[in-house]
Amino acid sequence: MMFIRMETNNKAEAIKSWLANHRQLESQGTIADHFKKSITFVNLALNKKITTNGAERLVNEVYDYLVKKYKI
């Protein structure tokens, strides 16, 4: 599956890549806690296994959060 908007797919891939290289700063668990979502939902959204509007919104919010906090 993929999100309808290509930029959201790109953001999801960028987030996953950044998280893989910065485990000491953030993880899917800390992201889930910050956004008050389950780790499962965060994982499914980032891996594009669910592509609902809510999942797409989460990916965009996580990306914006990481850009503001870490300047990714």
MODELLER restraints for C-alpha pairs under 7 A, 6 or more apart:
rsr = mdl.restraints
at = mdl.atoms
rsr.add(forms.Gaussian(group=physical.xy_distance, feature=features.Distance(at['CA:1:A'], at['CA:48:A']), mean=5.93, stdev=0.5))
rsr.add(forms.Gaussian(group=physical.xy_distance, feature=features.Distance(at['CA:1:A'], at['CA:49:A']), mean=6.12, stdev=0.5))
rsr.add(forms.Gaussian(group=physical.xy_distance, feature=features.Distance(at['CA:2:A'], at['CA:9:A']), mean=6.61, stdev=0.5))
rsr.add(forms.Gaussian(group=physical.xy_distance, feature=features.Distance(at['CA:2:A'], at['CA:48:A']), mean=5.70, stdev=0.5))
rsr.add(forms.Gaussian(group=physical.xy_distance, feature=features.Distance(at['CA:2:A'], at['CA:51:A']), mean=6.56, stdev=0.5))
rsr.add(forms.Gaussian(group=physical.xy_distance, feature=features.Distance(at['CA:3:A'], at['CA:9:A']), mean=5.93, stdev=0.5))
rsr.add(forms.Gaussian(group=physical.xy_distance, feature=features.Distance(at['CA:3:A'], at['CA:48:A']), mean=6.98, stdev=0.5))
rsr.add(forms.Gaussian(group=physical.xy_distance, feature=features.Distance(at['CA:3:A'], at['CA:51:A']), mean=5.42, stdev=0.5))
rsr.add(forms.Gaussian(group=physical.xy_distance, feature=features.Distance(at['CA:3:A'], at['CA:56:A']), mean=6.96, stdev=0.5))
rsr.add(forms.Gaussian(group=physical.xy_distance, feature=features.Distance(at['CA:8:A'], at['CA:56:A']), mean=6.74, stdev=0.5))
rsr.add(forms.Gaussian(group=physical.xy_distance, feature=features.Distance(at['CA:8:A'], at['CA:59:A']), mean=6.87, stdev=0.5))
rsr.add(forms.Gaussian(group=physical.xy_distance, feature=features.Distance(at['CA:8:A'], at['CA:60:A']), mean=6.67, stdev=0.5))
rsr.add(forms.Gaussian(group=physical.xy_distance, feature=features.Distance(at['CA:11:A'], at['CA:59:A']), mean=6.94, stdev=0.5))
rsr.add(forms.Gaussian(group=physical.xy_distance, feature=features.Distance(at['CA:11:A'], at['CA:63:A']), mean=6.38, stdev=0.5))
rsr.add(forms.Gaussian(group=physical.xy_distance, feature=features.Distance(at['CA:12:A'], at['CA:46:A']), mean=5.11, stdev=0.5))
rsr.add(forms.Gaussian(group=physical.xy_distance, feature=features.Distance(at['CA:12:A'], at['CA:59:A']), mean=6.06, stdev=0.5))
rsr.add(forms.Gaussian(group=physical.xy_distance, feature=features.Distance(at['CA:15:A'], at['CA:63:A']), mean=6.50, stdev=0.5))
rsr.add(forms.Gaussian(group=physical.xy_distance, feature=features.Distance(at['CA:16:A'], at['CA:46:A']), mean=6.83, stdev=0.5))
rsr.add(forms.Gaussian(group=physical.xy_distance, feature=features.Distance(at['CA:19:A'], at['CA:26:A']), mean=6.41, stdev=0.5))
rsr.add(forms.Gaussian(group=physical.xy_distance, feature=features.Distance(at['CA:19:A'], at['CA:27:A']), mean=6.03, stdev=0.5))
rsr.add(forms.Gaussian(group=physical.xy_distance, feature=features.Distance(at['CA:28:A'], at['CA:39:A']), mean=6.18, stdev=0.5))
rsr.add(forms.Gaussian(group=physical.xy_distance, feature=features.Distance(at['CA:28:A'], at['CA:42:A']), mean=6.55, stdev=0.5))
rsr.add(forms.Gaussian(group=physical.xy_distance, feature=features.Distance(at['CA:28:A'], at['CA:43:A']), mean=6.84, stdev=0.5))
rsr.add(forms.Gaussian(group=physical.xy_distance, feature=features.Distance(at['CA:29:A'], at['CA:39:A']), mean=5.57, stdev=0.5))
rsr.add(forms.Gaussian(group=physical.xy_distance, feature=features.Distance(at['CA:32:A'], at['CA:38:A']), mean=5.55, stdev=0.5))
rsr.add(forms.Gaussian(group=physical.xy_distance, feature=features.Distance(at['CA:32:A'], at['CA:39:A']), mean=5.28, stdev=0.5))
rsr.add(forms.Gaussian(group=physical.xy_distance, feature=features.Distance(at['CA:32:A'], at['CA:42:A']), mean=6.17, stdev=0.5))
rsr.add(forms.Gaussian(group=physical.xy_distance, feature=features.Distance(at['CA:44:A'], at['CA:50:A']), mean=5.72, stdev=0.5))
rsr.add(forms.Gaussian(group=physical.xy_distance, feature=features.Distance(at['CA:45:A'], at['CA:51:A']), mean=6.64, stdev=0.5))
rsr.add(forms.Gaussian(group=physical.xy_distance, feature=features.Distance(at['CA:45:A'], at['CA:55:A']), mean=5.12, stdev=0.5))
rsr.add(forms.Gaussian(group=physical.xy_distance, feature=features.Distance(at['CA:45:A'], at['CA:59:A']), mean=6.82, stdev=0.5))
rsr.add(forms.Gaussian(group=physical.xy_distance, feature=features.Distance(at['CA:46:A'], at['CA:59:A']), mean=6.65, stdev=0.5))
rsr.add(forms.Gaussian(group=physical.xy_distance, feature=features.Distance(at['CA:66:A'], at['CA:72:A']), mean=6.27, stdev=0.5))
